[in-house]
Amino acid sequence: MAAFVSLEDISDALPPYSEEVIAVPMDPPLERAYRQLEDDIKQAIRDHPGNSSVISAAMNALLLYPDRPFGLGTLHGFETTDDGHRERFVISEPADLDEGFVYAKERRLIEECKKDVAAGRGVQIFAVYTRVRDVTRRLQTMLENAGLRCEVLTAEVPPERREAWYERQLRSGMQVCIAHPKLCCVGLDLLHAKSLYFVQTGYSTYVLRQASRRSWRIGQKDPIRVGYLVYADSAQESCL
């Protein structure tokens, strides 16, 4: 026998679910570098109105840079000249800040994870930048330096093996997992994770809503908390 129900049908019987936006002020060096990047981008938009390459590069840079303010390299845009040639121009030269420094949002994430683990609450962290400008390994290193057992789920683990991957890592003592939300947004029940944190969200409300509910499922007995970590007065906050 089977009963097919929606989450809304049984939500009254589920434990409390809460969401919180955690807006963190930038450290002064990051604040100065970020504002300079913003100013450069605004000037590029004024100089090249309607240029889609400026908009694309600008949005990615403004979302990523606060979480990885080093190694971004020169931002370029492209425009087509009257004779049909494609020319490249400089949008900005973002400052390379100290890679070894633990920045404000990272410090807050570590603080939240340590409190959760001390209270016996498993943690799931979602990050959008996981490829060329990967932030997950940096976060993993920082969390491990803080004394937490942390693993990263990557796309190399095929969907049909992800549930077994989680079970194996939990048996080995994993306390915190980091993954792209797309890897977890459907087909997984992460009942062990009582706290979920987004360090970046991306623009897909479908992926965000699906991933944020991975623990608030049938069988969950503990309150679920979802935290969205953003830098205050930044593109991250506007995006969310």
NORDA-V720111 format. One record per residue. PSI is psi in radians with two decimals (none if undefined). NEAR is the number of other C-alpha atoms within 12 Angstrom. Layout:
# NORDA-V720111
{{PSI NEAR} {PSI NEAR}}
This chain:
# NORDA-V720111
{{2.58 3} {2.56 4} {2.18 7} {1.99 9} {2.80 10} {2.85 11} {-0.61 17} {-0.52 13} {-0.48 13} {0.21 17} {-0.48 18} {-0.44 14} {-0.06 18} {2.76 21} {2.96 21} {2.56 19} {2.24 26} {2.57 21} {2.53 21} {2.32 19} {2.12 24} {1.67 27} {2.10 25} {2.21 26} {2.53 24} {2.64 29} {2.57 24} {-0.79 14} {-0.68 20} {-0.70 31} {-0.81 27} {-0.77 19} {-0.69 27} {-0.76 38} {-0.62 24} {-0.72 21} {-0.76 36} {-0.82 31} {-0.74 20} {-0.73 28} {-0.73 34} {-0.69 21} {-0.69 19} {-0.64 29} {-0.68 25} {-0.69 15} {-0.47 17} {1.15 22} {2.35 16} {0.06 15} {1.99 22} {-0.49 18} {-0.56 27} {-0.80 32} {-0.79 26} {-0.87 20} {-0.67 30} {-0.81 34} {-0.78 26} {-0.75 29} {-0.77 36} {-0.55 39} {-0.67 36} {-0.73 36} {-0.77 41} {-0.48 47} {-0.18 46} {1.19 40} {0.83 34} {2.65 26} {0.23 22} {-0.59 28} {3.08 20} {2.32 21} {2.20 30} {2.62 27} {2.98 28} {2.51 23} {2.68 24} {2.22 16} {3.00 11} {-0.50 8} {0.21 8} {0.01 8} {2.57 10} {2.01 13} {2.51 15} {2.48 17} {2.76 21} {2.24 25} {-0.83 34} {2.74 30} {1.46 26} {2.44 33} {2.47 27} {1.87 23} {3.09 26} {2.01 16} {-0.44 19} {-0.13 15} {2.48 20} {1.97 27} {2.95 30} {-0.79 26} {-0.60 33} {-0.73 38} {-0.73 25} {-0.70 28} {-0.79 39} {-0.76 32} {-0.80 19} {-0.74 32} {-0.73 40} {-0.71 28} {-0.75 21} {-0.83 27} {-0.69 29} {-0.51 16} {0.09 15} {0.37 17} {2.09 28} {2.69 37} {2.38 43} {2.23 46} {2.35 47} {2.30 42} {2.43 41} {-0.59 34} {1.75 31} {0.09 28} {-1.88 15} {-0.76 13} {0.90 23} {2.31 26} {-0.15 33} {-0.71 34} {-0.60 25} {-0.80 27} {-0.72 39} {-0.80 33} {-0.76 23} {-0.73 31} {-0.67 34} {-0.64 22} {-0.43 16} {0.05 23} {0.28 19} {2.51 28} {1.98 28} {2.40 36} {2.75 31} {2.13 36} {2.20 35} {2.97 29} {-0.20 20} {-0.38 14} {1.98 17} {2.71 14} {-0.70 20} {-0.18 16} {0.03 19} {-0.65 26} {-0.77 23} {-0.62 18} {-0.83 26} {-0.80 35} {-0.72 20} {-0.77 15} {-0.65 21} {-0.67 23} {-0.51 13} {-0.01 14} {0.22 18} {2.28 30} {-0.52 37} {2.36 48} {2.47 44} {2.36 44} {2.78 41} {2.38 33} {-0.47 40} {-0.44 31} {-0.30 33} {-0.05 39} {-0.34 26} {2.61 23} {-0.04 19} {2.43 30} {1.89 27} {1.10 38} {-0.38 29} {-0.43 36} {1.88 39} {-0.35 40} {2.30 42} {2.30 45} {2.29 47} {2.07 41} {-0.35 45} {2.68 44} {-0.57 36} {-3.10 31} {0.04 20} {1.88 17} {-0.52 16} {-0.89 16} {-0.74 23} {-0.83 32} {-0.70 23} {-0.81 24} {-0.67 37} {-0.32 40} {0.18 37} {-0.45 39} {-0.35 40} {1.28 38} {3.00 34} {2.27 24} {-0.23 19} {2.31 24} {-0.21 19} {2.67 25} {2.47 25} {2.34 33} {2.27 33} {2.18 34} {2.33 32} {1.86 35} {2.13 37} {2.73 36} {2.30 36} {2.51 24} {0.74 21} {3.03 29} {-0.50 29} {-0.77 36} {-0.72 25} {-0.71 19} {-0.82 23} {none 27}}
